[in-house]
Every structure is written in C-alpha cells, then in structure tokens.
Amino acid sequence: MDNTIAVSALGEDKLGDETIEALKEHGLNDLLPRVPYPTGTVQVQLDEQGIPTYDIKENVAWDNIPFDDDIAEIARNCRAVCFGSLAQRNVVSRETIQKFLDATPADCLKIFDINLRQQFYTQEILRESFQRCNILKINDEELVLIGRMFGYPGLDIENKCWLILGKYNLDMLVLTCGTNGSYVFTPGHVSFQETPKVKVADTVGAGDSFTGSFVGSILNGKSVPEAHHIAVQVSAYVCTQNGAMPTLPAELLK
C-alpha cells in the first residue's frame, strides 16, 4: 500500500480535534498544523439524483496553510501530489501549494484536480496550476467553463482536451463526463471507459476516489487503460454508498 498523507490546516477548536480523531479512526496519515482560524466547514445538499451542491465557508484554517519544514520534507520525498483550485483562493495557502509543487522531485506526478467551486477561482490561479501540473483532471462542465475563460469555446470536447494537453505539455488529461463515461488523453492516445450503471446513494467522494485509485494504480505500474478501468470501478462503487469514505470491498482493493 502506498504511504499517503493529507496536508492542510485545522483550527484550534473542537471541530479540529474531531477531524483528527476521525482521520485516526480511518487509519489515515495527516500533517495538519493548528492555526488561529476556525476549522473549515462545508454545507452539502443533495438533489434527487444525489448530485451535491456546496456552501463553502471562507477565511478558515485551510485558507491559511503554513509552508514549514515538515511540509517541505514531504514535498522533497513525494511521488505524487494532488491539488485543486479551491485551496488556492487565499494567498497564504496558494503560496504554500506553489512552494510544495516546486519542491517535489522531477519525476513526481502533480495532479491538478481542478474542482471549480462557487466563485473561488480566477484565470491567473488556473493558468499557474496548469503550468505546474503534469496531469489535469477535469469534468465536462468545467471543460466548458475553461473553454469560455481561455478563449476557445467553439471547439468540441475532444479537441479542447487535445489543445490543453499540448498547450501545457501535460502527460495526461483525465476527463470525466458523469453517466457519459470518462476519458484519459495522453500524447497520441485516448482511453475511454463507460460509466457503470449503479444505484446511486450519493456522489460525494466519487471524484476523489477516481483520482486516488487512478494515480495509485499508475504508481504501482499499471498501464493507463488498466488504471482507468480500476478508477471507474472504484468511483462507481463509492456512488453506491453513503458518505465520502466507504470501505472498499476486497475485489476492488486487490
């Protein structure tokens, strides 16, 4: 099993204590410095199809992640790091994320899981992130927004993906399209997987489980199509369960 660690920040409050306890219960490693801001909270509402909408509170602990020696040490020994746009909405965490990425080894997988939320992104933040990552993960709705923001709205989905892959010299671009399947673009090749038909409990955590299982599979020597297949199966299972961190069945863990 890969050695994984969550890097963020927590408040000096009860919710921060509860977060640490919950991570311990799940056996997860973390580096979560306590800072003088409230622990972050998000209100999630699900529609009839189990699709979430989010109300994300501002000026919280994870907006103020300090770049310290412990975080720098993790960066220097990192094989893969996943980051998003949301955690970069405040300059403190944005600079920490950028310093972390710049401190990683040359062969580190740097996955930008774009996650456009509410109004918490700008063209500058997205462009900087595209330039620092080597794998981009994006969904079809986000791809439409990116096309409008960066001036190529008329291209079809695949041509947008090829354009972004080449423009930012990416190793991979992962595009998820909900029930319409998913793609992994690599220079000169594209992998497509249909989305399994399952009974959806909720979709919270499905995207992160896709990313984690895909990257973990690549790190463990799987080909892109093999890793893509595993990611789709894991993500589909998570959609059948309530909550973001269900225990995976043995056949998926294999």
N, C-alpha and C positions, 0 to 999 in steps of 0.2 A: 504493500500500500504506500502511496506517495505521502510524504510529510507535508501537510497543508497547514496554513496559518491565516487567520483573519486579522488584518491590520486596520485599525480605526481608532476611535477615541470614545470614552464614556464620561458622563458627568459624575460628580462626587455626590451621588444621590442613591436612593433606594432602587430606582429602576436600573441604574448601572450595576448595583450588586446583584439584582435578579438576572440581568443579562449574563454576567459571569457565571452564575450558578447554572443557568440553562445551557451554556456552552460546555461546561464541565460535564453535565448530565449526558450530553451527546458525544462526549469524548473528543471535542474539537479544540485544537490549539488556537491561541489568540495572543496578540500583542495590542492591548487596549489601554493606553495611558489615560489616567483620570485628569480631566481638565475642568476649569471653573465655568462650565456651561452645562445646561440641562442635557441629560441623555436624550438622543433623538427619538422622536415618535412619528409614526405614520398611521393615519386612519385609512383603512382599506374597506371599500364597499364592492360587493359582487353583484353583477346583474343576473338576469335569469339564465344566461349561458355560462355563468361562472367566471366572466371576464372582470378583472378588478379595475377600479379607479382609485387614485391615491390623493390624499391630502397630506402633504409632507411639511412638517413644521420647520421653521427657519431659525438660524442663529443658535444652533445646538452643538453638542460636543463634536460630532463627526464633521462639522464645518471647520473645526479647529484642531486638526491632527498635527502634532508637532513632529518635525523631522529630527529624530535624535539618534544617538549611536546605535541603539538596539535596532531601529528600523533600517538604518544604513547597513548594518551587518546582515540582516535578512536579504536586502537588495543585492548585496555582493555575492550571495550564495543561491540566488533564485534561478530556478529552471523555467518557471512560467509565472506570470503575474497577470491578473485580470483587473481592469479598472474601468470606470464609467465616466459619464459626463456629469451626473448629479453631484457626486462628491467634490467636483471642481467648481461648484457655484460660488464658494468663498475663497478668497485669495490664499488663506493660510493652508487649507487642505490641498488646493490646486498646486501650490509650490512644493508641498511635501510629495505629492504624487509625481510631479515632474522630476524632482530630485531622485526619487526612488527609481523611476524608469531609467534615468540617465546613469544610475549607479549599477545597473544589472549587467551580467556578463553579455558578451556579444551574441551568444547563441541562445539567449533567453527568449522564450515565447512571450510576447507582450500583446495581450488580447484586449482590445478596446471594445467592450460590450456597451454599446452606445447609450441605451436606456434614456431616451429623451422623456423627461418628466416635467409637466406643467410648463412654466416659463424659464426653467433653470438651465438654460444653455445659450451659448452665443456662437456666432460664426468663428470667432477667434479661438474659443475653447475647443471647438470641434476640429478646426484645422490643425491646431497644435497636437491634438490627440491622434489624428490621422497620421501625422508626421512621426510620432513617437512609437506607434504600434507596428507590429508586423502581421497581426491577424485582426480583422474587423468583423464583429458580429452585429447584425442589424436586422430589423424586421421590415416587412413590405411597407407598412405605414411610415416608418421612419425613413425608408429609402425615398419615398415620395417627397417628404419634407426636406431631406438633404438635397434632392434634385432641384427643388424650388429655391432653397437658400444659396446654392452654389452655381446656379445658372444653367442647368441642363434639364429642364422639366419635360422636354418633348421626347426624350429617349425612352424606349421600353425598359422593363425591369432588368433583363439580362444585359443590355448594352450599358445601363447605368452601372451595373456591378463590374463589368469589364473595364469601364472607364476609370472607376475609383481604384480598382486593383492596380491598374497600370500607373495612374497619376501619382499614387502614393507608394508605389513599389512594394506592395503587400505580398506576403507569401500566401495568404488565404483570405477570402471574404466569405463569411457564413451568412446566408440569407434565410430567415425563417418566414414562412407565409401562412402560419396558422394551420387550418384544415387543408390548405392547398399545397402542403409539402414544404420541403426545405432544400436548399442548395449549398454546396461548398465549391466556390470558384478558386482554382489555383491556376497559375500561368499555363495556358494551353489546354486546360481540362476543367470539366464541371461534373460534380457528383450530385445526383438528385435522389431524394428519398420521399416516398409518400408518407403522409401523416397517418398513423394507425387510427382506426375508428374505435374509440373507447367511450365509456360512460364517464363524463367529466364531473368530478366533485367540485374542484376549483382549479384555476390555472396558476395560483400563487406558487412561485418557486420553479415552475416548469422551465423558464428560460435559463435560470442559473444552473439547474440540473443538466440541461442540454450542454451548456458551456463547460461545466466541470467534467462531465463524463467524456465529452469530445476531446478536451485538452489532455485529460488523464490518459485516454487511450493513445493519443499521439505520442505522449511522453513514454508510454510503455511499448512503443514500437509498432503500433497498428498503422495500417495504411489509411489514407484519407477516407476512402469509401467504407472501410471497416469501422473507423472511429465515428463516422457519420451515422452509420446504422445503429451502433451502440447508443449514441446520443439521442437518437429519435426514440428508441425503445425505452430508455430511462425517463425521458421527458414525458412520454405518453403515460407511463406508469404513475409518475408524480401527479399528473392531471386527474387520475382516478382516486387520489387520496386527499383528505382534508389537511390543510397546512402545508408549509413550505419545506419541511424536512422529514418526510416519512422514511421509515426503514425500508431499504430496498430488498426484494426477495433474492434468494440465493442465486437463481439463474441469471439475474442481472449483475450481481456482484462478481460472478465468475469472469 
